[in-house]
Amino acid sequence: MLLGAFGFLAVLLLSLLLAADNAVAMLYTGAGLVAMLVVAARVSRSASVDLGEDEVVIRGLRIRRFAWERVRDVGVTRGSSAALLPWRVPYFELDDGSIVRADEIRSLREGKIVDEVAAEARKHLR
């Protein structure tokens, strides 16, 4: 679904680029197309939560890493959604009280990958 949206945007920006009648419009539309393709490539690579021995690494649009010794709690919470869908995502509560959500790992139903990540992470906390 997400890659379909990126495909639609790519076609739209490409058609705007071809229809541009001046250099400034071509420059901005071309830059937008390149930026959108870079974001699409980063999103399309597999999002993951790596639960190592010493640290947690969340890979998605950006890479976040933190040591296990900083993690106080692990669970599942509601993620962010532009479509207002009730996505469930794993979260990690750190020792400073901040919450790190793995928004790229999401599911609408229980018993899916989100719950598996949270359960595996809880094993590391023990």
mmCIF file of the C-alpha atoms, coordinates in Angstrom:
data_MODEL
# 
_entry.id   MODEL 
# 
loop_
_atom_site.group_PDB 
_atom_site.id 
_atom_site.type_symbol 
_atom_site.label_atom_id 
_atom_site.label_alt_id 
_atom_site.label_comp_id 
_atom_site.label_asym_id 
_atom_site.label_entity_id 
_atom_site.label_seq_id 
_atom_site.pdbx_PDB_ins_code 
_atom_site.Cartn_x 
_atom_site.Cartn_y 
_atom_site.Cartn_z 
_atom_site.occupancy 
_atom_site.B_iso_or_equiv 
_atom_site.pdbx_formal_charge 
_atom_site.auth_seq_id 
_atom_site.auth_comp_id 
_atom_site.auth_asym_id 
_atom_site.auth_atom_id 
_atom_site.pdbx_PDB_model_num 
ATOM 1   C CA . MET A 1 1   ? 0.000  0.000   0.000   1.00 0.00 ? 1   MET A CA 1 
ATOM 2   C CA . LEU A 1 2   ? 2.764  2.425   0.937   1.00 0.00 ? 2   LEU A CA 1 
ATOM 3   C CA . LEU A 1 3   ? 4.819  1.645   -2.145  1.00 0.00 ? 3   LEU A CA 1 
ATOM 4   C CA . GLY A 1 4   ? 1.669  2.070   -4.240  1.00 0.00 ? 4   GLY A CA 1 
ATOM 5   C CA . ALA A 1 5   ? 1.292  5.587   -2.834  1.00 0.00 ? 5   ALA A CA 1 
ATOM 6   C CA . PHE A 1 6   ? 4.935  6.319   -3.656  1.00 0.00 ? 6   PHE A CA 1 
ATOM 7   C CA . GLY A 1 7   ? 4.367  4.979   -7.179  1.00 0.00 ? 7   GLY A CA 1 
ATOM 8   C CA . PHE A 1 8   ? 1.374  7.269   -7.617  1.00 0.00 ? 8   PHE A CA 1 
ATOM 9   C CA . LEU A 1 9   ? 3.387  10.258  -6.398  1.00 0.00 ? 9   LEU A CA 1 
ATOM 10  C CA . ALA A 1 10  ? 6.273  9.358   -8.702  1.00 0.00 ? 10  ALA A CA 1 
ATOM 11  C CA . VAL A 1 11  ? 3.971  9.262   -11.731 1.00 0.00 ? 11  VAL A CA 1 
ATOM 12  C CA . LEU A 1 12  ? 2.353  12.529  -10.669 1.00 0.00 ? 12  LEU A CA 1 
ATOM 13  C CA . LEU A 1 13  ? 5.693  14.315  -10.199 1.00 0.00 ? 13  LEU A CA 1 
ATOM 14  C CA . LEU A 1 14  ? 7.034  12.874  -13.455 1.00 0.00 ? 14  LEU A CA 1 
ATOM 15  C CA . SER A 1 15  ? 4.002  14.169  -15.345 1.00 0.00 ? 15  SER A CA 1 
ATOM 16  C CA . LEU A 1 16  ? 4.447  17.599  -13.699 1.00 0.00 ? 16  LEU A CA 1 
ATOM 17  C CA . LEU A 1 17  ? 8.130  17.547  -14.651 1.00 0.00 ? 17  LEU A CA 1 
ATOM 18  C CA . LEU A 1 18  ? 7.311  16.785  -18.277 1.00 0.00 ? 18  LEU A CA 1 
ATOM 19  C CA . ALA A 1 19  ? 4.632  19.506  -18.342 1.00 0.00 ? 19  ALA A CA 1 
ATOM 20  C CA . ALA A 1 20  ? 6.855  22.177  -16.753 1.00 0.00 ? 20  ALA A CA 1 
ATOM 21  C CA . ASP A 1 21  ? 7.358  25.139  -19.051 1.00 0.00 ? 21  ASP A CA 1 
ATOM 22  C CA . ASN A 1 22  ? 10.193 26.936  -17.279 1.00 0.00 ? 22  ASN A CA 1 
ATOM 23  C CA . ALA A 1 23  ? 13.510 26.003  -15.684 1.00 0.00 ? 23  ALA A CA 1 
ATOM 24  C CA . VAL A 1 24  ? 12.470 26.871  -12.118 1.00 0.00 ? 24  VAL A CA 1 
ATOM 25  C CA . ALA A 1 25  ? 9.415  24.607  -12.243 1.00 0.00 ? 25  ALA A CA 1 
ATOM 26  C CA . MET A 1 26  ? 11.538 21.829  -13.735 1.00 0.00 ? 26  MET A CA 1 
ATOM 27  C CA . LEU A 1 27  ? 14.175 22.267  -11.029 1.00 0.00 ? 27  LEU A CA 1 
ATOM 28  C CA . TYR A 1 28  ? 11.717 22.112  -8.107  1.00 0.00 ? 28  TYR A CA 1 
ATOM 29  C CA . THR A 1 29  ? 9.685  19.257  -9.585  1.00 0.00 ? 29  THR A CA 1 
ATOM 30  C CA . GLY A 1 30  ? 12.830 17.284  -10.427 1.00 0.00 ? 30  GLY A CA 1 
ATOM 31  C CA . ALA A 1 31  ? 14.230 17.819  -6.920  1.00 0.00 ? 31  ALA A CA 1 
ATOM 32  C CA . GLY A 1 32  ? 10.907 16.711  -5.437  1.00 0.00 ? 32  GLY A CA 1 
ATOM 33  C CA . LEU A 1 33  ? 10.918 13.585  -7.604  1.00 0.00 ? 33  LEU A CA 1 
ATOM 34  C CA . VAL A 1 34  ? 14.469 12.674  -6.563  1.00 0.00 ? 34  VAL A CA 1 
ATOM 35  C CA . ALA A 1 35  ? 13.701 13.294  -2.871  1.00 0.00 ? 35  ALA A CA 1 
ATOM 36  C CA . MET A 1 36  ? 10.535 11.180  -3.069  1.00 0.00 ? 36  MET A CA 1 
ATOM 37  C CA . LEU A 1 37  ? 12.431 8.336   -4.757  1.00 0.00 ? 37  LEU A CA 1 
ATOM 38  C CA . VAL A 1 38  ? 15.102 8.427   -2.038  1.00 0.00 ? 38  VAL A CA 1 
ATOM 39  C CA . VAL A 1 39  ? 12.455 8.229   0.689   1.00 0.00 ? 39  VAL A CA 1 
ATOM 40  C CA . ALA A 1 40  ? 10.691 5.396   -1.166  1.00 0.00 ? 40  ALA A CA 1 
ATOM 41  C CA . ALA A 1 41  ? 13.950 3.453   -1.416  1.00 0.00 ? 41  ALA A CA 1 
ATOM 42  C CA . ARG A 1 42  ? 14.601 3.874   2.318   1.00 0.00 ? 42  ARG A CA 1 
ATOM 43  C CA . VAL A 1 43  ? 11.052 2.819   3.190   1.00 0.00 ? 43  VAL A CA 1 
ATOM 44  C CA . SER A 1 44  ? 11.130 -0.180  0.886   1.00 0.00 ? 44  SER A CA 1 
ATOM 45  C CA . ARG A 1 45  ? 14.182 -1.701  2.535   1.00 0.00 ? 45  ARG A CA 1 
ATOM 46  C CA . SER A 1 46  ? 13.060 -3.894  5.311   1.00 0.00 ? 46  SER A CA 1 
ATOM 47  C CA . ALA A 1 47  ? 12.124 -2.195  8.548   1.00 0.00 ? 47  ALA A CA 1 
ATOM 48  C CA . SER A 1 48  ? 13.301 -4.205  11.519  1.00 0.00 ? 48  SER A CA 1 
ATOM 49  C CA . VAL A 1 49  ? 13.927 -4.279  15.241  1.00 0.00 ? 49  VAL A CA 1 
ATOM 50  C CA . ASP A 1 50  ? 17.212 -6.029  16.032  1.00 0.00 ? 50  ASP A CA 1 
ATOM 51  C CA . LEU A 1 51  ? 17.375 -7.211  19.632  1.00 0.00 ? 51  LEU A CA 1 
ATOM 52  C CA . GLY A 1 52  ? 21.083 -7.748  20.191  1.00 0.00 ? 52  GLY A CA 1 
ATOM 53  C CA . GLU A 1 53  ? 22.840 -8.817  23.358  1.00 0.00 ? 53  GLU A CA 1 
ATOM 54  C CA . ASP A 1 54  ? 23.925 -5.273  24.283  1.00 0.00 ? 54  ASP A CA 1 
ATOM 55  C CA . GLU A 1 55  ? 21.651 -2.965  22.312  1.00 0.00 ? 55  GLU A CA 1 
ATOM 56  C CA . VAL A 1 56  ? 18.390 -2.494  20.444  1.00 0.00 ? 56  VAL A CA 1 
ATOM 57  C CA . VAL A 1 57  ? 18.553 -1.259  16.848  1.00 0.00 ? 57  VAL A CA 1 
ATOM 58  C CA . ILE A 1 58  ? 15.378 -0.023  15.149  1.00 0.00 ? 58  ILE A CA 1 
ATOM 59  C CA . ARG A 1 59  ? 15.783 0.300   11.386  1.00 0.00 ? 59  ARG A CA 1 
ATOM 60  C CA . GLY A 1 60  ? 13.241 2.217   9.336   1.00 0.00 ? 60  GLY A CA 1 
ATOM 61  C CA . LEU A 1 61  ? 13.294 5.685   7.811   1.00 0.00 ? 61  LEU A CA 1 
ATOM 62  C CA . ARG A 1 62  ? 16.048 6.383   10.317  1.00 0.00 ? 62  ARG A CA 1 
ATOM 63  C CA . ILE A 1 63  ? 18.168 4.129   12.496  1.00 0.00 ? 63  ILE A CA 1 
ATOM 64  C CA . ARG A 1 64  ? 17.778 4.395   16.262  1.00 0.00 ? 64  ARG A CA 1 
ATOM 65  C CA . ARG A 1 65  ? 19.932 2.453   18.680  1.00 0.00 ? 65  ARG A CA 1 
ATOM 66  C CA . PHE A 1 66  ? 20.133 2.327   22.456  1.00 0.00 ? 66  PHE A CA 1 
ATOM 67  C CA . ALA A 1 67  ? 21.636 0.027   25.085  1.00 0.00 ? 67  ALA A CA 1 
ATOM 68  C CA . TRP A 1 68  ? 19.520 -2.546  26.918  1.00 0.00 ? 68  TRP A CA 1 
ATOM 69  C CA . GLU A 1 69  ? 20.622 -1.062  30.227  1.00 0.00 ? 69  GLU A CA 1 
ATOM 70  C CA . ARG A 1 70  ? 18.613 2.066   29.355  1.00 0.00 ? 70  ARG A CA 1 
ATOM 71  C CA . VAL A 1 71  ? 15.351 0.128   28.716  1.00 0.00 ? 71  VAL A CA 1 
ATOM 72  C CA . ARG A 1 72  ? 12.875 0.122   31.633  1.00 0.00 ? 72  ARG A CA 1 
ATOM 73  C CA . ASP A 1 73  ? 9.786  -1.284  29.923  1.00 0.00 ? 73  ASP A CA 1 
ATOM 74  C CA . VAL A 1 74  ? 8.646  -2.813  26.645  1.00 0.00 ? 74  VAL A CA 1 
ATOM 75  C CA . GLY A 1 75  ? 5.130  -3.087  25.316  1.00 0.00 ? 75  GLY A CA 1 
ATOM 76  C CA . VAL A 1 76  ? 2.664  -2.393  22.522  1.00 0.00 ? 76  VAL A CA 1 
ATOM 77  C CA . THR A 1 77  ? 0.967  0.959   21.982  1.00 0.00 ? 77  THR A CA 1 
ATOM 78  C CA . ARG A 1 78  ? -0.968 2.780   19.318  1.00 0.00 ? 78  ARG A CA 1 
ATOM 79  C CA . GLY A 1 79  ? 1.213  4.095   16.512  1.00 0.00 ? 79  GLY A CA 1 
ATOM 80  C CA . SER A 1 80  ? 0.884  7.196   14.397  1.00 0.00 ? 80  SER A CA 1 
ATOM 81  C CA . SER A 1 81  ? -1.141 7.042   11.217  1.00 0.00 ? 81  SER A CA 1 
ATOM 82  C CA . ALA A 1 82  ? -1.998 9.604   8.569   1.00 0.00 ? 82  ALA A CA 1 
ATOM 83  C CA . ALA A 1 83  ? -4.999 7.433   7.641   1.00 0.00 ? 83  ALA A CA 1 
ATOM 84  C CA . LEU A 1 84  ? -6.224 7.356   11.269  1.00 0.00 ? 84  LEU A CA 1 
ATOM 85  C CA . LEU A 1 85  ? -5.924 3.570   11.397  1.00 0.00 ? 85  LEU A CA 1 
ATOM 86  C CA . PRO A 1 86  ? -5.414 2.039   14.863  1.00 0.00 ? 86  PRO A CA 1 
ATOM 87  C CA . TRP A 1 87  ? -1.924 0.661   14.168  1.00 0.00 ? 87  TRP A CA 1 
ATOM 88  C CA . ARG A 1 88  ? -0.285 -1.274  16.983  1.00 0.00 ? 88  ARG A CA 1 
ATOM 89  C CA . VAL A 1 89  ? 3.469  -0.739  17.332  1.00 0.00 ? 89  VAL A CA 1 
ATOM 90  C CA . PRO A 1 90  ? 6.115  -1.913  19.812  1.00 0.00 ? 90  PRO A CA 1 
ATOM 91  C CA . TYR A 1 91  ? 7.568  0.661   22.176  1.00 0.00 ? 91  TYR A CA 1 
ATOM 92  C CA . PHE A 1 92  ? 10.560 0.880   24.490  1.00 0.00 ? 92  PHE A CA 1 
ATOM 93  C CA . GLU A 1 93  ? 10.479 3.093   27.584  1.00 0.00 ? 93  GLU A CA 1 
ATOM 94  C CA . LEU A 1 94  ? 13.942 4.375   28.443  1.00 0.00 ? 94  LEU A CA 1 
ATOM 95  C CA . ASP A 1 95  ? 15.424 5.264   31.834  1.00 0.00 ? 95  ASP A CA 1 
ATOM 96  C CA . ASP A 1 96  ? 14.978 9.000   31.189  1.00 0.00 ? 96  ASP A CA 1 
ATOM 97  C CA . GLY A 1 97  ? 11.212 8.490   30.751  1.00 0.00 ? 97  GLY A CA 1 
ATOM 98  C CA . SER A 1 98  ? 11.223 8.889   26.970  1.00 0.00 ? 98  SER A CA 1 
ATOM 99  C CA . ILE A 1 99  ? 9.308  6.483   24.751  1.00 0.00 ? 99  ILE A CA 1 
ATOM 100 C CA . VAL A 1 100 ? 10.849 5.111   21.563  1.00 0.00 ? 100 VAL A CA 1 
ATOM 101 C CA . ARG A 1 101 ? 8.237  3.654   19.220  1.00 0.00 ? 101 ARG A CA 1 
ATOM 102 C CA . ALA A 1 102 ? 9.106  1.355   16.335  1.00 0.00 ? 102 ALA A CA 1 
ATOM 103 C CA . ASP A 1 103 ? 6.449  2.906   14.060  1.00 0.00 ? 103 ASP A CA 1 
ATOM 104 C CA . GLU A 1 104 ? 7.724  1.050   10.999  1.00 0.00 ? 104 GLU A CA 1 
ATOM 105 C CA . ILE A 1 105 ? 6.826  -2.317  12.599  1.00 0.00 ? 105 ILE A CA 1 
ATOM 106 C CA . ARG A 1 106 ? 3.038  -2.248  12.727  1.00 0.00 ? 106 ARG A CA 1 
ATOM 107 C CA . SER A 1 107 ? -0.053 -4.396  12.689  1.00 0.00 ? 107 SER A CA 1 
ATOM 108 C CA . LEU A 1 108 ? -3.784 -3.834  13.042  1.00 0.00 ? 108 LEU A CA 1 
ATOM 109 C CA . ARG A 1 109 ? -4.441 -7.137  14.831  1.00 0.00 ? 109 ARG A CA 1 
ATOM 110 C CA . GLU A 1 110 ? -3.132 -8.859  17.919  1.00 0.00 ? 110 GLU A CA 1 
ATOM 111 C CA . GLY A 1 111 ? -0.886 -11.899 17.664  1.00 0.00 ? 111 GLY A CA 1 
ATOM 112 C CA . LYS A 1 112 ? 1.164  -10.558 14.776  1.00 0.00 ? 112 LYS A CA 1 
ATOM 113 C CA . ILE A 1 113 ? 4.756  -9.316  14.408  1.00 0.00 ? 113 ILE A CA 1 
ATOM 114 C CA . VAL A 1 114 ? 4.248  -6.445  16.877  1.00 0.00 ? 114 VAL A CA 1 
ATOM 115 C CA . ASP A 1 115 ? 3.414  -8.842  19.702  1.00 0.00 ? 115 ASP A CA 1 
ATOM 116 C CA . GLU A 1 116 ? 6.296  -11.127 18.730  1.00 0.00 ? 116 GLU A CA 1 
ATOM 117 C CA . VAL A 1 117 ? 8.788  -8.240  18.918  1.00 0.00 ? 117 VAL A CA 1 
ATOM 118 C CA . ALA A 1 118 ? 7.434  -7.098  22.299  1.00 0.00 ? 118 ALA A CA 1 
ATOM 119 C CA . ALA A 1 119 ? 7.499  -10.640 23.718  1.00 0.00 ? 119 ALA A CA 1 
ATOM 120 C CA . GLU A 1 120 ? 11.061 -11.232 22.529  1.00 0.00 ? 120 GLU A CA 1 
ATOM 121 C CA . ALA A 1 121 ? 12.172 -7.877  23.936  1.00 0.00 ? 121 ALA A CA 1 
ATOM 122 C CA . ARG A 1 122 ? 10.605 -8.677  27.331  1.00 0.00 ? 122 ARG A CA 1 
ATOM 123 C CA . LYS A 1 123 ? 12.813 -11.797 27.478  1.00 0.00 ? 123 LYS A CA 1 
ATOM 124 C CA . HIS A 1 124 ? 15.885 -9.543  27.249  1.00 0.00 ? 124 HIS A CA 1 
ATOM 125 C CA . LEU A 1 125 ? 14.676 -7.432  30.184  1.00 0.00 ? 125 LEU A CA 1 
ATOM 126 C CA . ARG A 1 126 ? 14.539 -10.370 32.575  1.00 0.00 ? 126 ARG A CA 1 
# 
